[in-house]
Amino acid sequence: MCTPHVRKEANRFNWIIKGALIDISWPDTDIEKTYDSYFKRLWGNHENYIHEDGFEEAYNKREAEVLDKEISLVAILGYD
């Protein structure tokens, strides 16, 4: 299982290179491979930050969607 840091950075790298977040259905192994591959690709590219516009908003929206989905799957216990 990849860490939240690796997941976010892999998404950031994908955003810089392809202009989109990683598909939510990707397994952790593919996310880690993307992180390693794109890290090497972006290493030394000092202009890559130019393409980061909009990433934080898109990633925060994705995190909120994932959280809402997880919360909807949790059983709500209460007293009747």
Helices and strands as residue ranges (DSSP letters): H 4-18, H 28-42, G 48-52, H 55-72
